Every structure is written in C-alpha cells, then in structure tokens.
Amino acid sequence: MTQEAAELLKKALALPAEERANLASTLIDSLDATIDEHAEAAWQEEVRRRIDDLRSGRVRTVPWEEVQEKARTLLDDQNRR
C-alpha cells in the first residue's frame, strides 16, 4: 500500500460508520465497470418467485436460531477435520 493510500485509509477509518459504508460501496462499485442492465429485473423476478414459493407452501422458512445452530455444527465439524 502506498503512503497516500495508507493516509486515505486512516482518514476513512475515522469516518462515522454510515459514511465508511457509503465510501466502501462507492469504491467497490468503481471496480466493476460492467453494468448488467437486466440485473434489476432479474432480481425482481427472483423476489416474486421466492414470495410465491413461500405463499404456496413449496418452501418453508427456518427460524434464525435453527440456522445458527446448524452453522455452528457445520463449522465445528469442519474444524475437527
């Protein structure tokens, strides 16, 4: 990291959380010049599909506590290997 970048980072880290998040988002966006014009429509369709799946009963939600426990178990199993 250059001295200039290190100084910018130090200043950025001193910003409030919301400003750091906005800055980070802008920096990340600047790395990908490719814009998918159909992405928003695809996301909207995916959201509609998932809502339909929930309403129809094809899928069920999982309580957060259950997800956490399963994740802990999987991580513990992986760390034992």
mmCIF file of the N, C-alpha and C atoms, coordinates in Angstrom:
data_MODEL
# 
_entry.id   MODEL 
# 
loop_
_atom_site.group_PDB 
_atom_site.id 
_atom_site.type_symbol 
_atom_site.label_atom_id 
_atom_site.label_alt_id 
_atom_site.label_comp_id 
_atom_site.label_asym_id 
_atom_site.label_entity_id 
_atom_site.label_seq_id 
_atom_site.pdbx_PDB_ins_code 
_atom_site.Cartn_x 
_atom_site.Cartn_y 
_atom_site.Cartn_z 
_atom_site.occupancy 
_atom_site.B_iso_or_equiv 
_atom_site.pdbx_formal_charge 
_atom_site.auth_seq_id 
_atom_site.auth_comp_id 
_atom_site.auth_asym_id 
_atom_site.auth_atom_id 
_atom_site.pdbx_PDB_model_num 
ATOM 1   N N  . MET A 1 1  ? 0.859   -1.167  0.000   1.00 0.00 ? 1  MET A N  1 
ATOM 2   C CA . MET A 1 1  ? 0.000   0.000   0.000   1.00 0.00 ? 1  MET A CA 1 
ATOM 3   C C  . MET A 1 1  ? 0.908   1.233   0.000   1.00 0.00 ? 1  MET A C  1 
ATOM 4   N N  . THR A 1 2  ? 0.592   2.173   -0.856  1.00 0.00 ? 2  THR A N  1 
ATOM 5   C CA . THR A 1 2  ? 1.381   3.398   -0.913  1.00 0.00 ? 2  THR A CA 1 
ATOM 6   C C  . THR A 1 2  ? 1.109   4.262   0.318   1.00 0.00 ? 2  THR A C  1 
ATOM 7   N N  . GLN A 1 3  ? 1.985   5.216   0.553   1.00 0.00 ? 3  GLN A N  1 
ATOM 8   C CA . GLN A 1 3  ? 1.809   6.143   1.669   1.00 0.00 ? 3  GLN A CA 1 
ATOM 9   C C  . GLN A 1 3  ? 0.500   6.911   1.506   1.00 0.00 ? 3  GLN A C  1 
ATOM 10  N N  . GLU A 1 4  ? 0.208   7.334   0.273   1.00 0.00 ? 4  GLU A N  1 
ATOM 11  C CA . GLU A 1 4  ? -1.031  8.075   0.016   1.00 0.00 ? 4  GLU A CA 1 
ATOM 12  C C  . GLU A 1 4  ? -2.260  7.229   0.342   1.00 0.00 ? 4  GLU A C  1 
ATOM 13  N N  . ALA A 1 5  ? -2.228  5.965   -0.071  1.00 0.00 ? 5  ALA A N  1 
ATOM 14  C CA . ALA A 1 5  ? -3.349  5.071   0.217   1.00 0.00 ? 5  ALA A CA 1 
ATOM 15  C C  . ALA A 1 5  ? -3.479  4.830   1.718   1.00 0.00 ? 5  ALA A C  1 
ATOM 16  N N  . ALA A 1 6  ? -2.354  4.673   2.402   1.00 0.00 ? 6  ALA A N  1 
ATOM 17  C CA . ALA A 1 6  ? -2.379  4.463   3.852   1.00 0.00 ? 6  ALA A CA 1 
ATOM 18  C C  . ALA A 1 6  ? -2.976  5.671   4.565   1.00 0.00 ? 6  ALA A C  1 
ATOM 19  N N  . GLU A 1 7  ? -2.647  6.874   4.103   1.00 0.00 ? 7  GLU A N  1 
ATOM 20  C CA . GLU A 1 7  ? -3.204  8.087   4.697   1.00 0.00 ? 7  GLU A CA 1 
ATOM 21  C C  . GLU A 1 7  ? -4.708  8.182   4.441   1.00 0.00 ? 7  GLU A C  1 
ATOM 22  N N  . LEU A 1 8  ? -5.107  7.852   3.222   1.00 0.00 ? 8  LEU A N  1 
ATOM 23  C CA . LEU A 1 8  ? -6.536  7.858   2.900   1.00 0.00 ? 8  LEU A CA 1 
ATOM 24  C C  . LEU A 1 8  ? -7.293  6.847   3.762   1.00 0.00 ? 8  LEU A C  1 
ATOM 25  N N  . LEU A 1 9  ? -6.704  5.666   3.930   1.00 0.00 ? 9  LEU A N  1 
ATOM 26  C CA . LEU A 1 9  ? -7.331  4.636   4.753   1.00 0.00 ? 9  LEU A CA 1 
ATOM 27  C C  . LEU A 1 9  ? -7.487  5.116   6.197   1.00 0.00 ? 9  LEU A C  1 
ATOM 28  N N  . LYS A 1 10 ? -6.450  5.720   6.720   1.00 0.00 ? 10 LYS A N  1 
ATOM 29  C CA . LYS A 1 10 ? -6.510  6.223   8.100   1.00 0.00 ? 10 LYS A CA 1 
ATOM 30  C C  . LYS A 1 10 ? -7.634  7.244   8.245   1.00 0.00 ? 10 LYS A C  1 
ATOM 31  N N  . LYS A 1 11 ? -7.757  8.150   7.278   1.00 0.00 ? 11 LYS A N  1 
ATOM 32  C CA . LYS A 1 11 ? -8.824  9.149   7.319   1.00 0.00 ? 11 LYS A CA 1 
ATOM 33  C C  . LYS A 1 11 ? -10.193 8.486   7.169   1.00 0.00 ? 11 LYS A C  1 
ATOM 34  N N  . ALA A 1 12 ? -10.274 7.519   6.267   1.00 0.00 ? 12 ALA A N  1 
ATOM 35  C CA . ALA A 1 12 ? -11.552 6.834   6.031   1.00 0.00 ? 12 ALA A CA 1 
ATOM 36  C C  . ALA A 1 12 ? -12.013 6.092   7.282   1.00 0.00 ? 12 ALA A C  1 
ATOM 37  N N  . LEU A 1 13 ? -11.086 5.451   7.981   1.00 0.00 ? 13 LEU A N  1 
ATOM 38  C CA . LEU A 1 13 ? -11.446 4.697   9.180   1.00 0.00 ? 13 LEU A CA 1 
ATOM 39  C C  . LEU A 1 13 ? -11.911 5.598   10.316  1.00 0.00 ? 13 LEU A C  1 
ATOM 40  N N  . ALA A 1 14 ? -11.598 6.870   10.234  1.00 0.00 ? 14 ALA A N  1 
ATOM 41  C CA . ALA A 1 14 ? -12.032 7.819   11.259  1.00 0.00 ? 14 ALA A CA 1 
ATOM 42  C C  . ALA A 1 14 ? -13.449 8.336   11.003  1.00 0.00 ? 14 ALA A C  1 
ATOM 43  N N  . LEU A 1 15 ? -13.995 8.036   9.839   1.00 0.00 ? 15 LEU A N  1 
ATOM 44  C CA . LEU A 1 15 ? -15.349 8.489   9.500   1.00 0.00 ? 15 LEU A CA 1 
ATOM 45  C C  . LEU A 1 15 ? -16.392 7.705   10.295  1.00 0.00 ? 15 LEU A C  1 
ATOM 46  N N  . PRO A 1 16 ? -17.584 8.286   10.456  1.00 0.00 ? 16 PRO A N  1 
ATOM 47  C CA . PRO A 1 16 ? -18.683 7.532   11.077  1.00 0.00 ? 16 PRO A CA 1 
ATOM 48  C C  . PRO A 1 16 ? -19.034 6.305   10.219  1.00 0.00 ? 16 PRO A C  1 
ATOM 49  N N  . ALA A 1 17 ? -19.626 5.312   10.834  1.00 0.00 ? 17 ALA A N  1 
ATOM 50  C CA . ALA A 1 17 ? -19.919 4.034   10.166  1.00 0.00 ? 17 ALA A CA 1 
ATOM 51  C C  . ALA A 1 17 ? -20.699 4.211   8.871   1.00 0.00 ? 17 ALA A C  1 
ATOM 52  N N  . GLU A 1 18 ? -21.725 5.044   8.872   1.00 0.00 ? 18 GLU A N  1 
ATOM 53  C CA . GLU A 1 18 ? -22.535 5.202   7.658   1.00 0.00 ? 18 GLU A CA 1 
ATOM 54  C C  . GLU A 1 18 ? -21.715 5.787   6.515   1.00 0.00 ? 18 GLU A C  1 
ATOM 55  N N  . GLU A 1 19 ? -20.852 6.748   6.817   1.00 0.00 ? 19 GLU A N  1 
ATOM 56  C CA . GLU A 1 19 ? -20.013 7.336   5.773   1.00 0.00 ? 19 GLU A CA 1 
ATOM 57  C C  . GLU A 1 19 ? -18.981 6.327   5.273   1.00 0.00 ? 19 GLU A C  1 
ATOM 58  N N  . ARG A 1 20 ? -18.430 5.500   6.185   1.00 0.00 ? 20 ARG A N  1 
ATOM 59  C CA . ARG A 1 20 ? -17.497 4.454   5.756   1.00 0.00 ? 20 ARG A CA 1 
ATOM 60  C C  . ARG A 1 20 ? -18.191 3.460   4.837   1.00 0.00 ? 20 ARG A C  1 
ATOM 61  N N  . ALA A 1 21 ? -19.423 3.106   5.188   1.00 0.00 ? 21 ALA A N  1 
ATOM 62  C CA . ALA A 1 21 ? -20.176 2.160   4.357   1.00 0.00 ? 21 ALA A CA 1 
ATOM 63  C C  . ALA A 1 21 ? -20.434 2.745   2.970   1.00 0.00 ? 21 ALA A C  1 
ATOM 64  N N  . ASN A 1 22 ? -20.825 3.997   2.916   1.00 0.00 ? 22 ASN A N  1 
ATOM 65  C CA . ASN A 1 22 ? -21.060 4.642   1.621   1.00 0.00 ? 22 ASN A CA 1 
ATOM 66  C C  . ASN A 1 22 ? -19.782 4.718   0.802   1.00 0.00 ? 22 ASN A C  1 
ATOM 67  N N  . LEU A 1 23 ? -18.679 5.057   1.456   1.00 0.00 ? 23 LEU A N  1 
ATOM 68  C CA . LEU A 1 23 ? -17.396 5.129   0.775   1.00 0.00 ? 23 LEU A CA 1 
ATOM 69  C C  . LEU A 1 23 ? -16.989 3.760   0.244   1.00 0.00 ? 23 LEU A C  1 
ATOM 70  N N  . ALA A 1 24 ? -17.130 2.740   1.081   1.00 0.00 ? 24 ALA A N  1 
ATOM 71  C CA . ALA A 1 24 ? -16.778 1.378   0.669   1.00 0.00 ? 24 ALA A CA 1 
ATOM 72  C C  . ALA A 1 24 ? -17.618 0.939   -0.519  1.00 0.00 ? 24 ALA A C  1 
ATOM 73  N N  . SER A 1 25 ? -18.898 1.228   -0.475  1.00 0.00 ? 25 SER A N  1 
ATOM 74  C CA . SER A 1 25 ? -19.781 0.855   -1.576  1.00 0.00 ? 25 SER A CA 1 
ATOM 75  C C  . SER A 1 25 ? -19.365 1.539   -2.873  1.00 0.00 ? 25 SER A C  1 
ATOM 76  N N  . THR A 1 26 ? -19.057 2.816   -2.774  1.00 0.00 ? 26 THR A N  1 
ATOM 77  C CA . THR A 1 26 ? -18.634 3.568   -3.958  1.00 0.00 ? 26 THR A CA 1 
ATOM 78  C C  . THR A 1 26 ? -17.331 3.014   -4.512  1.00 0.00 ? 26 THR A C  1 
ATOM 79  N N  . LEU A 1 27 ? -16.393 2.690   -3.637  1.00 0.00 ? 27 LEU A N  1 
ATOM 80  C CA . LEU A 1 27 ? -15.123 2.125   -4.101  1.00 0.00 ? 27 LEU A CA 1 
ATOM 81  C C  . LEU A 1 27 ? -15.327 0.775   -4.775  1.00 0.00 ? 27 LEU A C  1 
ATOM 82  N N  . ILE A 1 28 ? -16.153 -0.070  -4.187  1.00 0.00 ? 28 ILE A N  1 
ATOM 83  C CA . ILE A 1 28 ? -16.412 -1.379  -4.781  1.00 0.00 ? 28 ILE A CA 1 
ATOM 84  C C  . ILE A 1 28 ? -17.092 -1.218  -6.136  1.00 0.00 ? 28 ILE A C  1 
ATOM 85  N N  . ASP A 1 29 ? -18.072 -0.331  -6.199  1.00 0.00 ? 29 ASP A N  1 
ATOM 86  C CA . ASP A 1 29 ? -18.753 -0.091  -7.475  1.00 0.00 ? 29 ASP A CA 1 
ATOM 87  C C  . ASP A 1 29 ? -17.786 0.379   -8.541  1.00 0.00 ? 29 ASP A C  1 
ATOM 88  N N  . SER A 1 30 ? -16.769 1.136   -8.147  1.00 0.00 ? 30 SER A N  1 
ATOM 89  C CA . SER A 1 30 ? -15.819 1.671   -9.124  1.00 0.00 ? 30 SER A CA 1 
ATOM 90  C C  . SER A 1 30 ? -14.934 0.587   -9.728  1.00 0.00 ? 30 SER A C  1 
ATOM 91  N N  . LEU A 1 31 ? -14.854 -0.575  -9.088  1.00 0.00 ? 31 LEU A N  1 
ATOM 92  C CA . LEU A 1 31 ? -14.013 -1.658  -9.591  1.00 0.00 ? 31 LEU A CA 1 
ATOM 93  C C  . LEU A 1 31 ? -14.677 -2.445  -10.704 1.00 0.00 ? 31 LEU A C  1 
ATOM 94  N N  . ASP A 1 32 ? -15.976 -2.409  -10.771 1.00 0.00 ? 32 ASP A N  1 
ATOM 95  C CA . ASP A 1 32 ? -16.708 -3.184  -11.777 1.00 0.00 ? 32 ASP A CA 1 
ATOM 96  C C  . ASP A 1 32 ? -17.397 -2.235  -12.738 1.00 0.00 ? 32 ASP A C  1 
ATOM 97  N N  . ALA A 1 33 ? -16.764 -2.022  -13.879 1.00 0.00 ? 33 ALA A N  1 
ATOM 98  C CA . ALA A 1 33 ? -17.318 -1.101  -14.872 1.00 0.00 ? 33 ALA A CA 1 
ATOM 99  C C  . ALA A 1 33 ? -18.437 -1.743  -15.683 1.00 0.00 ? 33 ALA A C  1 
ATOM 100 N N  . THR A 1 34 ? -18.595 -3.059  -15.572 1.00 0.00 ? 34 THR A N  1 
ATOM 101 C CA . THR A 1 34 ? -19.624 -3.762  -16.320 1.00 0.00 ? 34 THR A CA 1 
ATOM 102 C C  . THR A 1 34 ? -20.976 -3.552  -15.646 1.00 0.00 ? 34 THR A C  1 
ATOM 103 N N  . ILE A 1 35 ? -21.930 -3.042  -16.396 1.00 0.00 ? 35 ILE A N  1 
ATOM 104 C CA . ILE A 1 35 ? -23.267 -2.822  -15.862 1.00 0.00 ? 35 ILE A CA 1 
ATOM 105 C C  . ILE A 1 35 ? -24.223 -3.775  -16.566 1.00 0.00 ? 35 ILE A C  1 
ATOM 106 N N  . ASP A 1 36 ? -24.874 -4.598  -15.779 1.00 0.00 ? 36 ASP A N  1 
ATOM 107 C CA . ASP A 1 36 ? -25.860 -5.518  -16.322 1.00 0.00 ? 36 ASP A CA 1 
ATOM 108 C C  . ASP A 1 36 ? -27.214 -4.831  -16.276 1.00 0.00 ? 36 ASP A C  1 
ATOM 109 N N  . GLU A 1 37 ? -27.676 -4.414  -17.416 1.00 0.00 ? 37 GLU A N  1 
ATOM 110 C CA . GLU A 1 37 ? -28.931 -3.666  -17.493 1.00 0.00 ? 37 GLU A CA 1 
ATOM 111 C C  . GLU A 1 37 ? -30.139 -4.499  -17.103 1.00 0.00 ? 37 GLU A C  1 
ATOM 112 N N  . HIS A 1 38 ? -29.997 -5.809  -17.106 1.00 0.00 ? 38 HIS A N  1 
ATOM 113 C CA . HIS A 1 38 ? -31.114 -6.696  -16.808 1.00 0.00 ? 38 HIS A CA 1 
ATOM 114 C C  . HIS A 1 38 ? -31.087 -7.214  -15.366 1.00 0.00 ? 38 HIS A C  1 
ATOM 115 N N  . ALA A 1 39 ? -30.068 -6.816  -14.605 1.00 0.00 ? 39 ALA A N  1 
ATOM 116 C CA . ALA A 1 39 ? -29.917 -7.345  -13.251 1.00 0.00 ? 39 ALA A CA 1 
ATOM 117 C C  . ALA A 1 39 ? -31.096 -6.979  -12.355 1.00 0.00 ? 39 ALA A C  1 
ATOM 118 N N  . GLU A 1 40 ? -31.542 -5.737  -12.389 1.00 0.00 ? 40 GLU A N  1 
ATOM 119 C CA . GLU A 1 40 ? -32.640 -5.321  -11.509 1.00 0.00 ? 40 GLU A CA 1 
ATOM 120 C C  . GLU A 1 40 ? -33.915 -6.101  -11.825 1.00 0.00 ? 40 GLU A C  1 
ATOM 121 N N  . ALA A 1 41 ? -34.212 -6.269  -13.093 1.00 0.00 ? 41 ALA A N  1 
ATOM 122 C CA . ALA A 1 41 ? -35.399 -7.034  -13.478 1.00 0.00 ? 41 ALA A CA 1 
ATOM 123 C C  . ALA A 1 41 ? -35.267 -8.497  -13.038 1.00 0.00 ? 41 ALA A C  1 
ATOM 124 N N  . ALA A 1 42 ? -34.057 -9.046  -13.151 1.00 0.00 ? 42 ALA A N  1 
ATOM 125 C CA . ALA A 1 42 ? -33.832 -10.432 -12.735 1.00 0.00 ? 42 ALA A CA 1 
ATOM 126 C C  . ALA A 1 42 ? -34.021 -10.574 -11.223 1.00 0.00 ? 42 ALA A C  1 
ATOM 127 N N  . TRP A 1 43 ? -33.524 -9.605  -10.453 1.00 0.00 ? 43 TRP A N  1 
ATOM 128 C CA . TRP A 1 43 ? -33.719 -9.654  -9.005  1.00 0.00 ? 43 TRP A CA 1 
ATOM 129 C C  . TRP A 1 43 ? -35.191 -9.543  -8.640  1.00 0.00 ? 43 TRP A C  1 
ATOM 130 N N  . GLN A 1 44 ? -35.908 -8.672  -9.306  1.00 0.00 ? 44 GLN A N  1 
ATOM 131 C CA . GLN A 1 44 ? -37.342 -8.522  -9.031  1.00 0.00 ? 44 GLN A CA 1 
ATOM 132 C C  . GLN A 1 44 ? -38.079 -9.831  -9.307  1.00 0.00 ? 44 GLN A C  1 
ATOM 133 N N  . GLU A 1 45 ? -37.725 -10.489 -10.390 1.00 0.00 ? 45 GLU A N  1 
ATOM 134 C CA . GLU A 1 45 ? -38.353 -11.771 -10.720 1.00 0.00 ? 45 GLU A CA 1 
ATOM 135 C C  . GLU A 1 45 ? -38.016 -12.821 -9.663  1.00 0.00 ? 45 GLU A C  1 
ATOM 136 N N  . GLU A 1 46 ? -36.778 -12.827 -9.213  1.00 0.00 ? 46 GLU A N  1 
ATOM 137 C CA . GLU A 1 46 ? -36.367 -13.777 -8.171  1.00 0.00 ? 46 GLU A CA 1 
ATOM 138 C C  . GLU A 1 46 ? -37.141 -13.531 -6.878  1.00 0.00 ? 46 GLU A C  1 
ATOM 139 N N  . VAL A 1 47 ? -37.308 -12.279 -6.499  1.00 0.00 ? 47 VAL A N  1 
ATOM 140 C CA . VAL A 1 47 ? -38.079 -11.946 -5.295  1.00 0.00 ? 47 VAL A CA 1 
ATOM 141 C C  . VAL A 1 47 ? -39.518 -12.428 -5.446  1.00 0.00 ? 47 VAL A C  1 
ATOM 142 N N  . ARG A 1 48 ? -40.125 -12.164 -6.596  1.00 0.00 ? 48 ARG A N  1 
ATOM 143 C CA . ARG A 1 48 ? -41.502 -12.631 -6.842  1.00 0.00 ? 48 ARG A CA 1 
ATOM 144 C C  . ARG A 1 48 ? -41.596 -14.149 -6.742  1.00 0.00 ? 48 ARG A C  1 
ATOM 145 N N  . ARG A 1 49 ? -40.614 -14.851 -7.325  1.00 0.00 ? 49 ARG A N  1 
ATOM 146 C CA . ARG A 1 49 ? -40.618 -16.313 -7.301  1.00 0.00 ? 49 ARG A CA 1 
ATOM 147 C C  . ARG A 1 49 ? -40.528 -16.829 -5.865  1.00 0.00 ? 49 ARG A C  1 
ATOM 148 N N  . ARG A 1 50 ? -39.647 -16.214 -5.078  1.00 0.00 ? 50 ARG A N  1 
ATOM 149 C CA . ARG A 1 50 ? -39.485 -16.662 -3.693  1.00 0.00 ? 50 ARG A CA 1 
ATOM 150 C C  . ARG A 1 50 ? -40.732 -16.386 -2.860  1.00 0.00 ? 50 ARG A C  1 
ATOM 151 N N  . ILE A 1 51 ? -41.357 -15.252 -3.070  1.00 0.00 ? 51 ILE A N  1 
ATOM 152 C CA . ILE A 1 51 ? -42.603 -14.944 -2.356  1.00 0.00 ? 51 ILE A CA 1 
ATOM 153 C C  . ILE A 1 51 ? -43.679 -15.954 -2.738  1.00 0.00 ? 51 ILE A C  1 
ATOM 154 N N  . ASP A 1 52 ? -43.788 -16.244 -4.039  1.00 0.00 ? 52 ASP A N  1 
ATOM 155 C CA . ASP A 1 52 ? -44.763 -17.245 -4.495  1.00 0.00 ? 52 ASP A CA 1 
ATOM 156 C C  . ASP A 1 52 ? -44.490 -18.608 -3.851  1.00 0.00 ? 52 ASP A C  1 
ATOM 157 N N  . ASP A 1 53 ? -43.208 -19.000 -3.778  1.00 0.00 ? 53 ASP A N  1 
ATOM 158 C CA . ASP A 1 53 ? -42.848 -20.278 -3.164  1.00 0.00 ? 53 ASP A CA 1 
ATOM 159 C C  . ASP A 1 53 ? -43.269 -20.323 -1.694  1.00 0.00 ? 53 ASP A C  1 
ATOM 160 N N  . LEU A 1 54 ? -43.053 -19.220 -0.986  1.00 0.00 ? 54 LEU A N  1 
ATOM 161 C CA . LEU A 1 54 ? -43.451 -19.165 0.423   1.00 0.00 ? 54 LEU A CA 1 
ATOM 162 C C  . LEU A 1 54 ? -44.960 -19.239 0.573   1.00 0.00 ? 54 LEU A C  1 
ATOM 163 N N  . ARG A 1 55 ? -45.661 -18.438 -0.204  1.00 0.00 ? 55 ARG A N  1 
ATOM 164 C CA . ARG A 1 55 ? -47.125 -18.385 -0.089  1.00 0.00 ? 55 ARG A CA 1 
ATOM 165 C C  . ARG A 1 55 ? -47.783 -19.700 -0.464  1.00 0.00 ? 55 ARG A C  1 
ATOM 166 N N  . SER A 1 56 ? -47.202 -20.396 -1.433  1.00 0.00 ? 56 SER A N  1 
ATOM 167 C CA . SER A 1 56 ? -47.793 -21.651 -1.880  1.00 0.00 ? 56 SER A CA 1 
ATOM 168 C C  . SER A 1 56 ? -47.456 -22.815 -0.959  1.00 0.00 ? 56 SER A C  1 
ATOM 169 N N  . GLY A 1 57 ? -46.470 -22.635 -0.101  1.00 0.00 ? 57 GLY A N  1 
ATOM 170 C CA . GLY A 1 57 ? -46.057 -23.715 0.785   1.00 0.00 ? 57 GLY A CA 1 
ATOM 171 C C  . GLY A 1 57 ? -45.006 -24.621 0.180   1.00 0.00 ? 57 GLY A C  1 
ATOM 172 N N  . ARG A 1 58 ? -44.511 -24.312 -1.009  1.00 0.00 ? 58 ARG A N  1 
ATOM 173 C CA . ARG A 1 58 ? -43.469 -25.140 -1.630  1.00 0.00 ? 58 ARG A CA 1 
ATOM 174 C C  . ARG A 1 58 ? -42.176 -25.109 -0.823  1.00 0.00 ? 58 ARG A C  1 
ATOM 175 N N  . VAL A 1 59 ? -41.955 -24.018 -0.120  1.00 0.00 ? 59 VAL A N  1 
ATOM 176 C CA . VAL A 1 59 ? -40.794 -23.910 0.753   1.00 0.00 ? 59 VAL A CA 1 
ATOM 177 C C  . VAL A 1 59 ? -41.254 -23.403 2.112   1.00 0.00 ? 59 VAL A C  1 
ATOM 178 N N  . ARG A 1 60 ? -40.421 -23.600 3.113   1.00 0.00 ? 60 ARG A N  1 
ATOM 179 C CA . ARG A 1 60 ? -40.756 -23.103 4.447   1.00 0.00 ? 60 ARG A CA 1 
ATOM 180 C C  . ARG A 1 60 ? -39.591 -22.278 4.961   1.00 0.00 ? 60 ARG A C  1 
ATOM 181 N N  . THR A 1 61 ? -39.898 -21.368 5.840   1.00 0.00 ? 61 THR A N  1 
ATOM 182 C CA . THR A 1 61 ? -38.843 -20.592 6.470   1.00 0.00 ? 61 THR A CA 1 
ATOM 183 C C  . THR A 1 61 ? -38.211 -21.409 7.578   1.00 0.00 ? 61 THR A C  1 
ATOM 184 N N  . VAL A 1 62 ? -37.009 -21.027 7.951   1.00 0.00 ? 62 VAL A N  1 
ATOM 185 C CA . VAL A 1 62 ? -36.290 -21.699 9.014   1.00 0.00 ? 62 VAL A CA 1 
ATOM 186 C C  . VAL A 1 62 ? -35.970 -20.650 10.068  1.00 0.00 ? 62 VAL A C  1 
ATOM 187 N N  . PRO A 1 63 ? -36.311 -20.923 11.322  1.00 0.00 ? 63 PRO A N  1 
ATOM 188 C CA . PRO A 1 63 ? -36.014 -19.953 12.367  1.00 0.00 ? 63 PRO A CA 1 
ATOM 189 C C  . PRO A 1 63 ? -34.513 -19.649 12.452  1.00 0.00 ? 63 PRO A C  1 
ATOM 190 N N  . TRP A 1 64 ? -34.181 -18.390 12.727  1.00 0.00 ? 64 TRP A N  1 
ATOM 191 C CA . TRP A 1 64 ? -32.795 -17.957 12.798  1.00 0.00 ? 64 TRP A CA 1 
ATOM 192 C C  . TRP A 1 64 ? -31.981 -18.811 13.769  1.00 0.00 ? 64 TRP A C  1 
ATOM 193 N N  . GLU A 1 65 ? -32.568 -19.160 14.897  1.00 0.00 ? 65 GLU A N  1 
ATOM 194 C CA . GLU A 1 65 ? -31.858 -19.960 15.887  1.00 0.00 ? 65 GLU A CA 1 
ATOM 195 C C  . GLU A 1 65 ? -31.440 -21.309 15.302  1.00 0.00 ? 65 GLU A C  1 
ATOM 196 N N  . GLU A 1 66 ? -32.321 -21.900 14.497  1.00 0.00 ? 66 GLU A N  1 
ATOM 197 C CA . GLU A 1 66 ? -32.021 -23.186 13.865  1.00 0.00 ? 66 GLU A CA 1 
ATOM 198 C C  . GLU A 1 66 ? -30.887 -23.041 12.849  1.00 0.00 ? 66 GLU A C  1 
ATOM 199 N N  . VAL A 1 67 ? -30.905 -21.959 12.101  1.00 0.00 ? 67 VAL A N  1 
ATOM 200 C CA . VAL A 1 67 ? -29.840 -21.696 11.127  1.00 0.00 ? 67 VAL A CA 1 
ATOM 201 C C  . VAL A 1 67 ? -28.506 -21.522 11.854  1.00 0.00 ? 67 VAL A C  1 
ATOM 202 N N  . GLN A 1 68 ? -28.502 -20.748 12.929  1.00 0.00 ? 68 GLN A N  1 
ATOM 203 C CA . GLN A 1 68 ? -27.279 -20.541 13.700  1.00 0.00 ? 68 GLN A CA 1 
ATOM 204 C C  . GLN A 1 68 ? -26.727 -21.861 14.229  1.00 0.00 ? 68 GLN A C  1 
ATOM 205 N N  . GLU A 1 69 ? -27.590 -22.676 14.785  1.00 0.00 ? 69 GLU A N  1 
ATOM 206 C CA . GLU A 1 69 ? -27.153 -23.955 15.352  1.00 0.00 ? 69 GLU A CA 1 
ATOM 207 C C  . GLU A 1 69 ? -26.569 -24.855 14.270  1.00 0.00 ? 69 GLU A C  1 
ATOM 208 N N  . LYS A 1 70 ? -27.216 -24.909 13.127  1.00 0.00 ? 70 LYS A N  1 
ATOM 209 C CA . LYS A 1 70 ? -26.711 -25.739 12.033  1.00 0.00 ? 70 LYS A CA 1 
ATOM 210 C C  . LYS A 1 70 ? -25.352 -25.217 11.562  1.00 0.00 ? 70 LYS A C  1 
ATOM 211 N N  . ALA A 1 71 ? -25.219 -23.904 11.451  1.00 0.00 ? 71 ALA A N  1 
ATOM 212 C CA . ALA A 1 71 ? -23.948 -23.315 11.032  1.00 0.00 ? 71 ALA A CA 1 
ATOM 213 C C  . ALA A 1 71 ? -22.846 -23.640 12.036  1.00 0.00 ? 71 ALA A C  1 
ATOM 214 N N  . ARG A 1 72 ? -23.157 -23.513 13.325  1.00 0.00 ? 72 ARG A N  1 
ATOM 215 C CA . ARG A 1 72 ? -22.165 -23.840 14.357  1.00 0.00 ? 72 ARG A CA 1 
ATOM 216 C C  . ARG A 1 72 ? -21.730 -25.301 14.250  1.00 0.00 ? 72 ARG A C  1 
ATOM 217 N N  . THR A 1 73 ? -22.694 -26.187 14.065  1.00 0.00 ? 73 THR A N  1 
ATOM 218 C CA . THR A 1 73 ? -22.395 -27.612 13.948  1.00 0.00 ? 73 THR A CA 1 
ATOM 219 C C  . THR A 1 73 ? -21.499 -27.878 12.740  1.00 0.00 ? 73 THR A C  1 
ATOM 220 N N  . LEU A 1 74 ? -21.847 -27.285 11.605  1.00 0.00 ? 74 LEU A N  1 
ATOM 221 C CA . LEU A 1 74 ? -21.045 -27.488 10.390  1.00 0.00 ? 74 LEU A CA 1 
ATOM 222 C C  . LEU A 1 74 ? -19.633 -26.953 10.573  1.00 0.00 ? 74 LEU A C  1 
ATOM 223 N N  . LEU A 1 75 ? -19.504 -25.775 11.184  1.00 0.00 ? 75 LEU A N  1 
ATOM 224 C CA . LEU A 1 75 ? -18.180 -25.202 11.407  1.00 0.00 ? 75 LEU A CA 1 
ATOM 225 C C  . LEU A 1 75 ? -17.379 -26.037 12.401  1.00 0.00 ? 75 LEU A C  1 
ATOM 226 N N  . ASP A 1 76 ? -18.027 -26.497 13.454  1.00 0.00 ? 76 ASP A N  1 
ATOM 227 C CA . ASP A 1 76 ? -17.341 -27.341 14.426  1.00 0.00 ? 76 ASP A CA 1 
ATOM 228 C C  . ASP A 1 76 ? -16.855 -28.628 13.769  1.00 0.00 ? 76 ASP A C  1 
ATOM 229 N N  . ASP A 1 77 ? -17.707 -29.258 12.956  1.00 0.00 ? 77 ASP A N  1 
ATOM 230 C CA . ASP A 1 77 ? -17.324 -30.491 12.261  1.00 0.00 ? 77 ASP A CA 1 
ATOM 231 C C  . ASP A 1 77 ? -16.138 -30.239 11.327  1.00 0.00 ? 77 ASP A C  1 
ATOM 232 N N  . GLN A 1 78 ? -16.170 -29.115 10.637  1.00 0.00 ? 78 GLN A N  1 
ATOM 233 C CA . GLN A 1 78 ? -15.101 -28.783 9.693   1.00 0.00 ? 78 GLN A CA 1 
ATOM 234 C C  . GLN A 1 78 ? -13.788 -28.511 10.432  1.00 0.00 ? 78 GLN A C  1 
ATOM 235 N N  . ASN A 1 79 ? -13.870 -27.862 11.586  1.00 0.00 ? 79 ASN A N  1 
ATOM 236 C CA . ASN A 1 79 ? -12.659 -27.548 12.351  1.00 0.00 ? 79 ASN A CA 1 
ATOM 237 C C  . ASN A 1 79 ? -12.032 -28.786 12.978  1.00 0.00 ? 79 ASN A C  1 
ATOM 238 N N  . ARG A 1 80 ? -12.817 -29.825 13.185  1.00 0.00 ? 80 ARG A N  1 
ATOM 239 C CA . ARG A 1 80 ? -12.286 -31.063 13.767  1.00 0.00 ? 80 ARG A CA 1 
ATOM 240 C C  . ARG A 1 80 ? -11.518 -31.900 12.761  1.00 0.00 ? 80 ARG A C  1 
ATOM 241 N N  . ARG A 1 81 ? -11.713 -31.635 11.494  1.00 0.00 ? 81 ARG A N  1 
ATOM 242 C CA . ARG A 1 81 ? -11.054 -32.440 10.437  1.00 0.00 ? 81 ARG A CA 1 
ATOM 243 C C  . ARG A 1 81 ? -9.620  -32.061 10.267  1.00 0.00 ? 81 ARG A C  1 
# 
